[in-house]
Amino acid sequence: MRSLATAVFAVLFFAVSAPAHAYDARFSSPDRLLQWINDYRKDPQPHDVPAAVKAMHTLGLFKKQEDAGLLIGFIAGVLGSNQSKADRLVARMFPMPAKEQGIIIRAIAYSGIPEWPRLMSRFENRMPLRKPLINDYISGKEKTLDELKLDDGAFVIDALWGYYAATGYNAPVVRIISALPWSNDVRGSDKFSWSKLRAAFNSEEGKDAVRKITAGNMAKWTLTANAERDRGLLSLYKMELQYQSPEIAEPLKEVIEAAESFQADRVQKEAKAAIEKIKAKHPGDTEWTRASYAGSVAIATGCVVAGASGIPGVAVPCVIGGALYSGAVKLWNTAR
């Protein structure tokens, strides 16, 4: 009887003391958590997001914040689409270690809430060690998601897909579409162009080409792969064809055709080839892509690639049922 009583006490103790998300199957592993993110926009449950954020921390998905674009964008989207609840949602994300409080700060700044600086300031006393970062965002030294350039790295497009996952809004996807012209390397043709001439004499042109072509192919592949699983995106793409310039419409048609025939794998191979081509043209300018694209948290080819185990390059289990494709990280890693 004493043993039974001890066992019952132990169960009750852990039931009370363990964090709530530890018993939520949706957040019990990286693949389940990211599948929940993928399904979120179909049935938004903002009250569950703070628990999900704490699970992200527990699962080690915040270890490298530059690799967490999808997650930061998702949290930002939840805040931006629930402005009246944003204060309460952020409050419930604490406690959070000082290092990882940067995730919350960036999510607030990226949320698009008109008075996001005021919201951030209200939590300054909860994050005293992160005051310099808070000041950098409020002063404008650090950029919001809208201010970041699409060729600044994988993080930006990851964050835009995360915002879409949280909201289903068209704007983040339309912005990714705007990068499609970069998927074609015009400098590789025999046709004369002033940009090609400048590239021959200006090393910055070479670096610019590496950034843009990598980002453009990242956009093309993720747009195709996501539309294979989210057919609603195809309707958006077709609608955008009516309003986009020819340089965007042409690759967008290719995305639509590839998505309709489920040829994302082919687009991925073509993207890898384009990246290899630009790397060969500018062999000294690959540092940007290597630094920006290696090791990110991404959902690529149906699997979550993350450092959740603490060992770089180790992939956690695949997301089942078709997950949001985010980032060209796996594309870059395989192209290397």
Secondary structure, 3 states (H helix, E strand, C coil): CHHHHHHHHHHHHHHHHCCHHHHCHHHCCHHHHHHHHHHHCCCCCHHHHHHHHHHHHHCCCCCCHHHCHHHHHHHHHHHHCCHHHHHHHHHCCCCCCCCCHHHHHHHHHHCCCCCHHHHHHHCHHHCHHHHHHHHHHHHCCCCCCCCCCHHHCHHHHHHHHHHHHHHCCCHHHHHHHCCHHHHCCHHHCCCCCHHHHHHHHCHHHHHHHHHHHHHHHHHHHHHHHHHHHCCHHHHHHHHHHCCCCHHHHHHHHHHHHHHHCCCHHHHHHHHHHHHHHHHHHCHHHCHHHHHHHCCCCEEECCEEECCCCCCCCCEEEECCCCCCCECCHHHHHHHC
